[in-house]
Amino acid sequence: MRLAFMGTPAFAVPSLAELVASGHEVVAVYSQPPKPRGRGMKLTPSPVQAFAETLGLPVFTPESMKAAEAIETFRSLDLDAACVVAYGQILKPGVLEAPPLGCLNLHGSLLPRWRGAAPIQRAIMAGDARTGVQIMQMSEGLDEGPVLLSETVAISPRDTAASLSERMAHIGAGLWPRALAALERGGGQPVEQVGEPTYAKKISPTEARINWTRSAREVDAHIRGLSPFPGAWFEVDSDEGPVRIKAMMSGLADGSGPAGTVLDDALTIACGDGAVRLERVQRPGKAAQNAEEMLRGFAIPAGTVLPSGSEPPRGER
């Protein structure tokens, strides 16, 4: 089939690789424009653009797919279908209706649960036991189109957003050849979504703050769901003032006490019900490290009481 691929982050790269390996003709790759990154703020292409260029595929990075010129260019590609994975732009009817077989989207949840921008993070944060990857026919509404193919994925008690995302990226990539083959032979029958939708809104920095008054299970899910980005965080006082530390990995632990109390010298923190042990953390300007490594140079002794997320950060009081 003659395809366009539209994607931006690393999550989308396995799908592009699978489509090329399956023998489809990818005539254009669309990705978000390069952005300044790193200390030098050098313009850096997205993971999808970088990968596509290694394959010698034509890459388009329009600022907006709503622009008439961008829509006309897309329509001129004479596509059979477009495959979309976390592209990051809204597609208007002029784009959605251009390929005869439409625009197909790989979404990281079991729709209609977790429509929107952060379905993988939200599923872990909510304590869901399972999620999934689905290929759906795109419509104007936010992730409202009918589902063509679906695969359920179990969420492990040790999954982070990073580990679950990587697993789902590869499982989702494997759905593309089956979905396109079904459409090509006229056998694909998309099924309308059923049930009450929930929405996976973007994560705000303030929302990422840990609220120790919640149960240990909720705090643990919050930490793992936001790892590595943007990172759940808490504040601790130091000689230089309050320091914001990110919790990158945690686990349930024995112990209890007033919420936010450090219970031992291994960063076991009391929650509203139960306790969590912080296993991997990150201080400002430092690389992530095991908690025991950080504690050798930055002590947080037993008895320390950490402010809860229900309180505003120091700078917002």
C-alpha positions as CSV (number, residue, x, y, z in Angstrom):
1,M,0.0,0.0,0.0
2,R,1.0,3.6,-0.6
3,L,1.3,5.2,2.9
4,A,2.1,8.3,4.8
5,F,3.4,7.9,8.3
6,M,2.7,10.6,10.9
7,G,4.5,10.4,14.3
8,T,6.9,12.2,16.6
9,P,8.2,10.5,19.7
10,A,10.2,7.3,20.3
11,F,7.0,5.5,20.9
12,A,6.2,5.8,17.2
13,V,9.5,4.6,15.8
14,P,8.8,0.8,16.0
15,S,5.6,1.3,14.0
16,L,7.4,3.1,11.2
17,A,10.0,0.3,11.2
18,E,7.3,-2.4,11.0
19,L,5.5,-0.7,8.1
20,V,8.7,-0.4,6.1
21,A,9.8,-4.0,6.9
22,S,6.3,-5.2,5.9
23,G,7.0,-4.0,2.3
24,H,4.6,-1.1,2.3
25,E,5.6,2.0,0.3
26,V,6.0,4.8,2.8
27,V,6.1,7.8,0.5
28,A,6.2,10.5,3.2
29,V,6.9,10.8,6.9
30,Y,5.3,13.6,8.9
31,S,6.7,14.7,12.2
32,Q,6.7,17.8,14.5
33,P,9.3,20.4,13.6
34,P,12.8,20.1,15.2
35,K,13.0,21.8,18.6
36,P,15.8,23.4,20.6
37,R,17.2,20.9,23.1
38,G,20.3,20.4,25.3
39,R,22.5,23.0,26.9
40,G,23.3,24.6,23.5
41,M,19.6,24.6,22.6
42,K,20.5,23.2,19.2
43,L,17.6,22.4,16.9
44,T,17.1,18.6,17.2
45,P,14.8,16.5,15.0
46,S,12.2,14.2,16.6
47,P,13.0,10.5,17.1
48,V,10.7,9.7,14.1
49,Q,12.4,12.3,11.8
50,A,15.8,11.1,12.8
51,F,14.9,7.4,12.1
52,A,13.1,8.2,8.8
53,E,16.2,10.1,7.6
54,T,18.4,7.1,8.2
55,L,16.1,5.1,6.0
56,G,16.2,7.8,3.3
57,L,12.5,8.5,3.6
58,P,11.1,12.0,2.6
59,V,10.2,13.9,5.8
60,F,7.8,16.8,6.2
61,T,7.7,18.9,9.3
62,P,4.9,21.5,8.8
63,E,4.3,23.9,11.7
64,S,0.6,23.2,11.3
65,M,-1.4,20.6,9.4
66,K,-4.3,23.1,9.4
67,A,-2.5,25.3,6.8
68,A,-4.0,25.1,3.3
69,E,-0.6,24.5,1.8
70,A,0.1,21.6,4.1
71,I,-3.3,20.0,3.4
72,E,-2.8,20.4,-0.4
73,T,0.7,18.8,-0.2
74,F,-0.8,15.9,1.8
75,R,-3.6,15.4,-0.7
76,S,-1.2,15.4,-3.6
77,L,0.6,12.3,-2.2
78,D,-2.0,10.0,-3.7
79,L,-2.1,7.8,-0.7
80,D,-4.0,4.6,0.1
81,A,-3.9,5.4,3.8
82,A,-2.1,7.3,6.5
83,C,-0.8,5.7,9.7
84,V,-0.6,8.0,12.7
85,V,1.2,7.3,16.0
86,A,1.5,10.1,18.6
87,Y,1.9,12.8,15.9
88,G,0.9,15.7,18.1
89,Q,-1.2,17.7,15.7
90,I,-5.0,17.9,15.1
91,L,-5.9,16.6,11.7
92,K,-8.8,18.4,9.9
93,P,-11.3,16.8,7.5
94,G,-9.3,17.8,4.5
95,V,-6.5,15.5,5.7
96,L,-8.6,12.8,7.3
97,E,-10.6,12.3,4.1
98,A,-7.8,12.5,1.6
99,P,-6.7,8.8,1.5
100,P,-9.4,6.4,0.3
101,L,-8.9,4.1,3.3
102,G,-8.6,7.1,5.7
103,C,-6.2,7.9,8.5
104,L,-5.6,5.2,11.0
105,N,-4.3,5.9,14.5
106,L,-2.5,3.7,17.0
107,H,-3.7,4.6,20.5
108,G,-2.2,3.5,23.8
109,S,-5.4,2.5,25.8
110,L,-8.5,0.4,25.6
111,L,-10.9,3.1,24.2
112,P,-13.1,4.8,25.3
113,R,-11.0,4.7,28.5
114,W,-8.2,7.2,28.5
115,R,-8.8,9.2,25.4
116,G,-6.3,12.0,25.0
117,A,-2.7,12.9,25.4
118,A,-1.4,10.8,28.3
119,P,-3.2,7.4,28.3
120,I,-0.2,5.3,29.4
121,Q,0.7,7.6,32.4
122,R,-3.0,7.9,33.4
123,A,-3.6,4.1,33.3
124,I,-0.7,3.5,35.7
125,M,-1.6,6.4,38.0
126,A,-5.2,5.2,38.2
127,G,-4.0,1.7,39.3
128,D,-5.5,0.0,36.2
129,A,-4.6,-3.7,36.0
130,R,-4.7,-3.7,32.2
131,T,-4.6,-1.4,29.2
132,G,-4.1,-2.0,25.5
133,V,-3.1,-0.8,22.1
134,Q,-5.7,-0.2,19.4
135,I,-5.7,0.8,15.8
136,M,-8.7,3.0,15.1
137,Q,-10.2,5.0,12.2
138,M,-9.6,8.6,12.9
139,S,-12.5,11.1,13.1
140,E,-12.7,14.8,14.0
141,G,-13.5,14.0,17.6
142,L,-10.7,13.3,20.1
143,D,-10.0,9.5,19.9
144,E,-13.7,8.9,19.1
145,G,-13.3,6.8,16.0
146,P,-14.2,3.1,15.6
147,V,-11.6,0.5,16.5
148,L,-10.2,-1.8,13.8
149,L,-7.8,-3.9,15.8
150,S,-7.0,-4.3,19.5
151,E,-4.5,-6.0,21.8
152,T,-4.8,-6.1,25.6
153,V,-1.7,-5.4,27.7
154,A,-1.3,-6.3,31.4
155,I,0.1,-3.6,33.7
156,S,2.7,-5.0,36.1
157,P,3.0,-3.7,39.7
158,R,6.6,-2.7,38.8
159,D,5.7,-1.0,35.5
160,T,6.7,2.7,35.0
161,A,5.4,4.9,32.2
162,A,8.7,4.2,30.4
163,S,8.7,0.4,30.7
164,L,5.0,0.1,29.8
165,S,5.4,2.5,26.9
166,E,8.3,0.6,25.4
167,R,6.3,-2.7,25.6
168,M,3.2,-1.2,24.1
169,A,5.1,0.5,21.3
170,H,6.4,-2.9,20.0
171,I,3.0,-4.7,20.5
172,G,1.3,-1.8,18.7
173,A,3.7,-1.9,15.9
174,G,2.9,-5.6,15.3
175,L,-0.8,-4.7,14.7
176,W,-0.1,-2.6,11.6
177,P,0.5,-5.4,9.1
178,R,-2.7,-7.2,10.2
179,A,-4.8,-4.0,10.2
180,L,-3.6,-2.9,6.7
181,A,-4.0,-6.4,5.3
182,A,-7.6,-6.6,6.5
183,L,-8.4,-3.2,5.0
184,E,-6.6,-4.1,1.7
185,R,-8.8,-7.2,1.2
186,G,-11.9,-5.3,2.3
187,G,-12.3,-7.4,5.5
188,G,-11.6,-4.9,8.2
189,Q,-14.8,-3.9,10.0
190,P,-14.2,-1.2,12.6
191,V,-16.3,-1.5,15.7
192,E,-17.7,1.6,17.4
193,Q,-16.5,2.3,20.9
194,V,-18.8,1.3,23.8
195,G,-18.9,2.6,27.3
196,E,-18.3,5.9,29.3
197,P,-15.2,7.7,28.1
198,T,-12.5,8.9,30.4
199,Y,-9.9,11.5,29.4
200,A,-6.1,11.4,29.8
201,K,-5.3,15.1,30.0
202,K,-1.7,16.3,30.0
203,I,0.2,16.1,33.2
204,S,1.0,19.5,34.8
205,P,4.1,20.1,37.0
206,T,1.9,21.0,40.0
207,E,-0.1,17.8,39.6
208,A,3.1,15.8,39.6
209,R,3.8,16.7,43.2
210,I,3.4,13.8,45.6
211,N,0.5,14.0,48.1
212,W,1.7,11.8,51.0
213,T,-1.8,11.8,52.5
214,R,-3.0,9.4,49.8
215,S,-2.7,5.6,50.3
216,A,0.6,3.9,49.7
217,R,-0.8,2.2,46.6
218,E,-1.9,5.5,45.1
219,V,1.4,7.2,45.9
220,D,3.3,4.3,44.4
221,A,1.1,4.3,41.2
222,H,1.6,8.1,41.0
223,I,5.4,7.8,41.1
224,R,5.6,5.0,38.6
225,G,3.1,6.6,36.2
226,L,5.1,9.8,36.0
227,S,8.5,8.1,35.6
228,P,10.7,9.3,33.9
229,F,8.8,12.3,32.7
230,P,7.8,14.7,34.1
231,G,8.7,12.9,37.3
232,A,6.7,12.8,40.6
233,W,8.4,15.2,43.0
234,F,8.5,16.2,46.7
235,E,10.3,18.9,48.7
236,V,12.8,18.5,51.5
237,D,14.5,21.2,53.5
238,S,18.3,21.6,53.3
239,D,20.8,24.2,54.5
240,E,20.4,26.0,51.2
241,G,16.6,26.0,51.4
242,P,13.9,23.6,50.0
243,V,15.1,21.1,47.4
244,R,12.8,19.5,44.9
245,I,13.6,15.8,44.4
246,K,12.0,13.6,41.8
247,A,11.0,10.0,42.8
248,M,11.7,7.8,39.8
249,M,10.9,4.4,41.2
250,S,9.2,3.1,44.4
251,G,7.6,0.1,45.9
252,L,5.2,-0.7,48.7
253,A,6.8,-1.1,52.1
254,D,6.0,-2.0,55.7
255,G,5.5,0.8,58.2
256,S,3.1,3.5,59.2
257,G,3.0,6.9,60.7
258,P,1.9,10.5,60.1
259,A,1.7,11.1,56.3
260,G,5.0,12.3,54.9
261,T,7.1,11.1,57.8
262,V,10.5,9.4,56.8
263,L,10.4,6.2,58.8
264,D,14.0,4.9,58.4
265,D,17.3,5.7,56.8
266,A,16.4,4.0,53.5
267,L,13.7,6.5,52.4
268,T,10.6,4.6,53.6
269,I,7.9,7.3,53.7
270,A,4.6,7.0,55.6
271,C,1.5,7.6,53.5
272,G,-2.1,8.2,54.5
273,D,-2.4,4.4,54.6
274,G,0.7,2.3,54.6
275,A,4.2,3.3,53.3
276,V,6.3,3.4,50.2
277,R,10.1,3.0,49.8
278,L,11.7,5.4,47.3
279,E,14.2,3.2,45.3
280,R,15.4,5.7,42.6
281,V,15.5,9.4,42.9
282,Q,16.9,12.5,41.1
283,R,18.1,15.8,42.6
284,P,18.1,19.0,40.6
285,G,21.0,19.1,38.1
286,K,21.9,15.5,38.9
287,A,21.4,12.2,37.1
288,A,18.9,9.7,38.5
289,Q,20.4,7.4,41.1
290,N,19.5,4.7,43.6
291,A,18.2,6.2,46.8
292,E,21.0,4.7,48.9
293,E,23.6,6.5,46.7
294,M,21.8,9.9,47.1
295,L,21.5,9.4,50.9
296,R,25.3,9.1,51.2
297,G,25.7,12.7,50.1
298,F,22.3,14.1,50.9
299,A,20.9,12.8,54.1
300,I,17.1,12.7,54.8
301,P,17.1,11.2,58.3
302,A,14.3,9.2,59.9
303,G,11.8,11.6,61.5
304,T,11.9,14.2,58.7
305,V,8.4,15.2,57.7
306,L,8.0,15.9,54.0
307,P,5.3,18.5,53.0
308,S,2.4,16.9,51.2
309,G,1.2,17.7,47.7
310,S,-2.0,19.1,49.3
311,E,0.2,22.1,50.4
312,P,1.3,24.6,47.7
313,P,5.0,24.6,46.8
314,R,7.2,27.0,48.7
315,G,7.3,29.4,45.8
316,E,3.5,29.5,45.3
317,R,2.5,30.2,48.9
